[in-house]
Every structure is written in C-alpha cells, then in structure tokens.
Amino acid sequence: MRLYSRIRAPASRRKAAHGRATLPTPHLRTSEVATEPRISISWRARTTAGGARSRPAPSAGDAAVYAHDRFAKEDSALLKFSTRLGYVLTVSAILAVAVVLRIADPTPVAHMRNIVFDSYQRLSPRQVPARLPVRIIDIDDASLAALGQWPWPRSHLADIVVKLKALGAVAIGIDILFPEPDRLSPDALAKLLPAGEQWTALKRELATLPGNDSRFADAIAGAPVVMGFDADPAGNSAAPPRRAGFAFAGDNPLQFVPKLAGLRTSLPLLNARAKGSGGILWLPDRDQIVRRLPVMVAASGRLYPSFAAEVVRVAKAATTYIVKSSGASGVESFGERTGVSEVRIGPLLIATDAEGQLWLHFSRHDQRRFISARRLFDGTLSREEIAGRIVLIGSSAAGLQDLRSTPLDALAPGVEIHAQAIEQILAGQGLSRPDFALGAELAFLLAAGILLALLIRRTGAASGALVGASFLAAVTLASWLAFTTSGWLLDPVYPTLAVLVLYLAATFYQYLRAETDRSRIRVAFSHYMAPSLVDQLADHPELLRLGGETRELTILFADVRGFTSLCEGLSAEEVTSFLNRLFTPLSTVVLEHRGTIDKYIGDAVMAFWNAPLDDPDHARNACLAALGMQEALAVYNQDRAREAGGRATPIALGFGINTGSCCVGNFGSVQRFDYSAIGDSVNVASRLESLTKLYGVAIIVGETTMLATPGLAFLEIDTVQVKGRQEPSRIFALIGDATVAVSPEFARLAGEHASLIAALRGADPTLAAAAIAHARQTYPKSLADLLDYYECNLTNARDSEVTGSLA
C-alpha cells in the first residue's frame, strides 16, 4: 500500500514556521518575458481599475505556437514533396522502361506473347468447315506399302495429276520439290545398264519410251497445277517463273517481307508447264513452332508468292496480287512499325502482319482432309470427294520428314498446314494483329500503371492489389473477347507483367518509405517512450502528427530539491553520474506508465501523456507515475545511503502535474529539433511543481487533473488564480493511489482536512487556529509543512487584518 508522502520541507523553514516567522504570501504574479509565456498565480482574481476582470493579453506562447505551426507545415510540405517526387520518378522510370522494352520487343517478350496466343488457339481452335474446301492426297504409309517406297516414279505422279484433273479439282498444289531428273525414268535406267551386245536391244527399247519427267510435265500442263520452291541457304538462285503480277498500294513491300538468299526449285521442265509456283517456306519462331506463313517473300530483288497464296490464285483464276502497305490510303500505324497490311487475291482479302505474313488460326487435326494416294490407283475415290475442291499432294509419312510443330500439334504434316492456310484464306476468317494493337496495349499499360500507382500511394497495397487484379482481369477478358469475336491478337501478357512489376515496385517503395518512417520514429521516440508504445507508433505512423497538433495532455514536472547544495564539492563527472543514476529509474517509471519523456532540464525532468499516441487515461497514468517515481526515489535513497555508509543526504523531489490543451510536435530548427509540447498548460505544471516548496507537499496537481482521475487520494490545499481564466482554480496534493483512497485512515484524514479548509476560509481566525492545532495532533508527519504554511499565512492575515487566508 502506498502511504502518504514522506517528502518534507527543509528543517530551517519548519523551525521558522514554529517560531511564527513571516512566510511569503502566495501572491505569485510571475513576470512575462518575450521568449517564454508565463502564468500568474495569485490568491485573488486580477481586476482592472474599475473592478472588472481583465482579459489576458496574448502571450508569447501563442506566437511561439503560431511560428512553430508555420515552420512545421513548411517542413512537412517539403518532406511530402520530396517523398512524392521520389515516388513519381520511380513510377515514371518503370513505365518508361516498360514502353521502351515493348517497342524493342526482345525475344523473351515476343515468346511470352506467343505463349498466350497459343493458349487461345488451344482453347478456341478454328472450326473445320462441314464441306472441306481443300483435300490432301496423302502419300501415307499405306500408299508406300502398296506402290513401293519413295521416291516413286514420276509417272505415278503424272497419273495422280491426270486423275485429279478428271475428278474436277479446281487447283492442284504439289507440296514436293523435284530438283533432279527422275532416276527411275526409262532413259535414266538405260544409262545404268552395263555395256555389251546383250543389253543393246534393251537400251534401244528404253530409249524409245517417253521419259517420266516428260510425262509428268505433260500432265502438269493439262491441269491447274502449282509447283513449289524452297529457300536455298547457299544463295543459289534458280528463279521460278512468275505467272502473276504484283500491284502495290503504298510503300514497296520488298522492304518489309522476308528476304531469301536464294531459291531452290523443281526442274525447269516442270516449272515451265505449271500454272504457278509458290514458296513452300517455313519461318518458325525461335521455339520452332509454326504460327505464321509468309504470303510473299523477296529474292534477288523480286517478289514471289507463297505456295498457299499461289494455289488460291490459280483456283480463283486471278492474275494479280494487290499488296497494301503503309502509306496507302486508310492505313495508319498507331505506334506499330510500318509494313504490309493486307494482300488481295481476286475477290479474297488476306490480312497480314507488317512482314506480310499470315497469322494461322489452326483447327484441330481432321482426318477427313486426307485421302490415301492408293485410292486413286485402286479406283475407290469418287468424283464427289474431289470435284470443285483444291487438292494438295503431300505426305504424312514420318519417314519423309515433312512434320512441323504448331500451337495445337507437336507434329503436324506440313501439307496440312498449307491446307489450313488455304482454308483460312478462302473463309476470310484468319487471325490478325491490328495496326492499333501496340498503341492500345501501351495506352492501357500507361493508364493502368498511373492509376494503380496513385491508388497505392493513397490507399495502400491491399486496395491497389484489388484494383490491379481487376485491371488484369479486364485486359485478359478484353483480349480473349477480341480473339474469339474478331480474330484480333491483343497481348494481355506484357501490360499485365509491366503493371505487376509496377505494383511490386510501388509497393516496395511504399514499404521502404514506411520502414524509413518506422526507423525514424524508433530513433526519435525510443528514448522518450516505452518500447511497446514505440512499436505501436512505428506500426501505425499515421497516428503521429510530427508537424504539430493541439491536443489535451497531462504534463508532469519533477525537480530535485536542494540540488545546488547537494552538488557542492562534487566534480563534473560525479554530478553527471549522480543525475544519470537518479533519472534512470525515474524515467523507467514514466515509460512504464505510457508516458513520453520530453526533456531533462538540469536537475528536473518533464514528461507528458496522451501524445504522440492516444491515452484515454493520461491523467491517471501521470498521477500513478508520480507515485511510482516516489517509490523509485525511496529505493534510490536506500542504495545511495548504503553505498555512503549511511552518510548520504536523502534526495527529495517535487512534482507538478497539470492537464490541459497544448501544442505538441517537432520543435526546433532545421538543424535540430525535438518532439515536445508547449502552451500555458505546460507552464502551469511547471509552476505547480515550484509551489511544492511553498506548501511543503511532494505532489501538487491542478483541478483539471484531479477531476479526470476519480478514485485517487487527493487533498485540496488551496485556490489559485491562473492567468487567462475567469474563475480561480483549486490545487490538490496527491497523497496516494486507489488503495490509499479507500483506506479508513485516508477517509478520516479527508474529513478532517475538509473541516480545516472550511475553517481557514471562514471569518473567524481563532477557529482557524484551533483547527490547525487539532490537525497537528492527527495529521501524518508528511503534511507538517503544509500545516506550517497554513499557520504562517494565518498569522500574516491577522497582522494585515485580512480575513480568510484562503479566500
């Protein structure tokens, strides 16, 4: 149980009181100076000459608060500007790098985009038409088994062409190169026979037979046949004949389309009889997946059509390719690099990319496209299966190595890819990457990035994540709908990744800023506040307003009594050690009671409660801290006496506690500042501490503090006039905590003290003197100095014929 205060006034003053020495009356009108606001404490209210109460003049503290607020606002604005500028620069740098990287379009970026487009094709492949416009005469394994291993005599191929023409094929594309003469031709076989008369007749007979290449050429001449050519990396150029012209709208496409070092073609005999020649070209991406086919290529400064485009031209009996490129009427780039936009073949329009390549929209493998070549020879193929259709001749046999990878199949026959390209051209339903695609993607990236950065800055990472996820879902959905409804290839991946990187960077920046703020808070408050409160403040820095704010605080001043005499004869090091040892346990008590240590002022300490963190019980915690500091002081005195062998003078402290409105924040200069509180309430607390010497009690609290802490043990000791207030304020001595307040001893003391105060405020000095004399018999010794003050003040009142010493 905490008992009553044991701190007493110096013995010299007590002796003077018993000897009826004159004590100073409590007319404590302290002066005001320009650098610090002061309060006036007196027994009676200040009045003007006319008797009316005067309005307090604006104090220097008001000017100090105003100046601090202005400085804090300017400093806070500068800090916010620098933080905002760093954030803006970070976001801008990320967006700029993202835009430049997308325009450069390195391989990893293009690969990610292709992966998404491939997944779209797998989820929504092109539908195979019910009536197939293209059929494939497949030199499959069954045909090889029936007619012999490859290569077949070209007489077989001639028979195939003739039969297809008879069955009504509108165009026949041969997806096979024949760069060398047929080794199975009769004239070639005659050259292989050994010399000798026994072989002369056979050689003569073989020489009279038509050659297979001639038969094949004759068959080609009588049918709408398209031969193929391939790229020759060695640079050899055997230019195939061009059966159609090229017309340009806009820039010359030669500068945009794929360029080949050389061409490898079939025999001139065969090419000369064909209705067209087209490139059997594969330009897969780096992952070796075929996603596009060139509609045209360039070699030796000339344009040549692709195999699929030439087959379509022959089927439609067109004579010219019309190529539309950048610079043509109605063609705009919207940030996409300039190039080819479309190719027209008769009535058909082929949308291409800038390089003149056709994006393939694959369908799933459909075996109905394939007709085994052996059926042409065994008579089982009907006219209905061929008539009016385009027919391609190729092979699906694995041994012939004409297999390619597509987004839908790891191994697809090359001839089937050509067939799908032709189907796509005929249907006019191909995929395309519109001119505005890149511009739209970059516009979304910038808009979403800026908006997301603003949201993260204002609302935090969690809400930014929700909005960012909504953005990403929206762009993915828009890309998917564009693919399924219009065949447009809009990239959702790069904008998504760029926005994700921006989100992570912005969140990391905010995290670093928050950690910096937490570190600054810990550094700034670790010596002033308890670790738990510092952690709470660091976790919620928004609770802190360092720029300055006005809020209700409870302020405590504690001062060492007789410090000057205590330090006489001590060195500077000994004085420092003395104060450090004393303030350490006192500060610990303040921190344990959620207080903030403001400063150490020589032999005094100032602390306050309810800032920077809210403390609903700030007045109670301050009072309990003062009582705890008394207990810590008792332990300190015991240790000090033990170390000095019982010769050490006990240390006494006086405490002043007041509650009121204050300005709290960072005070100081640009070079150095501290978190502190200023205002009249702070000065009142300081004056209350100084009054403990006069009244001889350890702890004096203001009336506002007492009213805010019901349940503690208080005794009213006087009424004072505080500058700036209309009514006098009561001051109280804090005697003990809630345990003391409910004790019978304190209940008896409180009753007797109320009677004493009433007598002192009455009109009968004799009755007041008797009350004081009675109190000396019943009061604890810790209040003897207070009774001395009352008795001395009563004597002064008699001498000056003033009644009511506490009026």
Beta strands, then each sheet from edge to edge (+ up, - down):
strand 1: 28-29
strand 2: 40-42
strand 3: 134-138
strand 4: 171-174
strand 5: 225-231
strand 6: 245-249
strand 7: 259-260
strand 8: 263-265
strand 9: 276-279
strand 10: 292-294
strand 11: 296-299
strand 12: 302-305
strand 13: 320-325
strand 14: 340-345
strand 15: 348-351
strand 16: 357-359
strand 17: 370-372
strand 18: 390-394
strand 19: 403-404
strand 20: 412-413
strand 21: 549-560
strand 22: 596-601
strand 23: 604-609
strand 24: 653-668
strand 25: 673-678
strand 26: 699-702
strand 27: 713-722
strand 28: 729-736
sheet 1: 1+ 2- 27+ 28- 26+ 24+ 21- 23+ 22-
sheet 2: 1+ 2- 27+ 28- 26+ 24+ 25-
sheet 3: 8+ 5- 4- 18- 3- 17-
sheet 4: 8+ 5- 9-
sheet 5: 6+ 13+ 14- 15+
sheet 6: 7+ 11+ 12-
sheet 7: 10+ 16-
sheet 8: 19+ 20-
end
